[in-house]
Amino acid sequence: MSGSAVEGLSQCGALVASTGGGDATTAAAMIVAESLSSIPVPLGLALPLSLRGGDPEAQSRLHLGLGFCWQSQLLPYVHRAIRRSGDAASPWFTLPPLLVCGAAGVGRTHFARRLAQLAGLPHVGLDLSDPAGTEQLRQRPRGPDLVLPSLPVLAMAVSGCANPVISIAGLDGADLETQGELAKMIDPRTGARWVDFATRSTVDLRQISWIVQCRDPSMISPALLGLLSRVELHWPEPHELPLHLAEVLAEAAIDAGVIDRVEHRVAEGLIHLQRASGSRSTARLYESARHWVRTAIE
C-alpha cells in the first residue's frame, strides 16, 4: 500500500479534528418559511436558520480534504462553488443543482456525504425508486391522515440549517409527476416559495445543495434535466485506488469518532480494504471499513 494513501488518511483526519469534527459556524442566516394563514409556522421554521459552509475553515477542508482526484469532471465544479461561497454577498456554501451519473458503486452517495461533512452541512438521502421515498418528497392530504413535512423541509427544521445537502437517488425509476415535483423544488423560480402542506407555509428551498444521482439520463424529463449540471463519475484506475481506499477508511473512522485511535493501524486497515475492493462498490467498501474500524478499537 502506497505511503501517499496512508498520508492522505492522516491528513483527512487532521482536517476534521482541527475543526471539531466538521462543525462550521457562521453569522449568516435566513428565514425560510412564511405562513399561508394566521397560524404560526411550526417547527421553528419562522426563526432564522443558519447558512453554513462559507467560513475559511470549511473552505480549507473542502479544498484540501475532499479527495476524488480521479474525478476530473467533478472537482472543477465543486471548486467553483467553493469560490462562490467566499463571495461577500453569499458567504455560505451552496452547490448548484448537480446530476451525478455513473455505474452503481462508483461513489455518488459517498461524494455527497463527504462534501456535506467537510462543509459542516447536514446531509439527507432520499430514494425515489421506493413509493415511501416519493411520499417523503411531498405528501398530499388524504382524509384524516397526518401530513408530514417534505423531507427537505424537515431536514432544515431538525438541523436548524437553511442550506443542507439533499441526495436524490432512484430518479431513473420515478414517474413524470414525481420528477415534475422535484423540478419545482429545484427551480429557483418556484423553489423560492414552494408550498409545504404540513406546515401550511411557503418555504424557500433555493439554498439547498441538490445532488441527483442517475444511471440513465435518458429517463429524466427535459424540464428537470435542464435544471441540472451533469458530471460523470467513474471507478478509480488501479494507480488511483489506494487513495480511494484511504478516503473511505478515513470516512469510516471519522464517522465512528475514532480517527485518532486507528491512525497507528492505517496500513493494516488499507490492506483489509484492498482485499474488499474487487466488488467495485464504494458502499460495500465503506461497510467493510466500518467493520474493520469496530474490530480495530475493541
C-alpha positions, 0 to 999 in steps of 0.5 A: 500500500502506497505511503501517499494513501496512508498520508492522505488518511492522516491528513483527512483526519487532521482536517476534521479534528482541527475543526471539531469534527466538521462543525462550521459556524457562521453569522449568516442566516435566513428565514425560510418559511412564511405562513399561508394563514394566521397560524404560526409556522411550526417547527421553528421554521419562522426563526432564522436558520443558519447558512453554513459552509462559507467560513475559511475553515470549511473552505480549507477542508473542502479544498484540501480534504475532499479527495476524488482526484480521479474525478476530473469532471467533478472537482472543477465544479465543486471548486467553483462553488467553493469560490462562490461561497467566499463571495461577500454577498453569499458567504455560505456554501451552496452547490448548484443543482448537480446530476451525478451519473455513473455505474452503481458503486462508483461513489455518488452517495459517498461524494455527497456525504463527504462534501456535506461533512467537510462543509459542516452541512447536514446531509439527507438521502432520499430514494425515489425508486421506493413509493415511501421515498416519493411520499417523503418528497411531498405528501398530499392530504388524504382524509384524516391522515397526518401530513408530514413535512417534505423531507427537505423541509424537515431536514432544515427544521431538525438541523436548524440549517437553511442550506443542507445537502439533499441526495436524490437517488432512484430518479431513473425509476420515478414517474413524470409527476414525481420528477415534475415535483422535484423540478419545482423544488429545484427551480429557483423560480418556484423553489423560492416559495414552494408550498409545504402542506404540513406546515401550511407555509411557503418555504424557500428551498433555493439554498439547498445543495441538490445532488441527483444521482442517475444511471440513465439520463435518458429517463429524466424529463427535459424540464428537470434535466435542464435544471441540472449540471451533469458530471460523470463519475467513474471507478478509480484506475488501479494507480488511483485506488489506494487513495480511494481506499484511504478516503473511505477508511478515513470516512469510516473512522471519522464517522465512528469518532475514532480517527485518532485511535486507528491512525497507528493501524492505517496500513493494516486497515488499507490492506483489509480494504484492498482485499474488499475492493474487487466488488467495485462498490464504494458502499460495500467498501465503506461497510467493510471499513466500518467493520474493520474500524469496530474490530480495530478499537475493541 
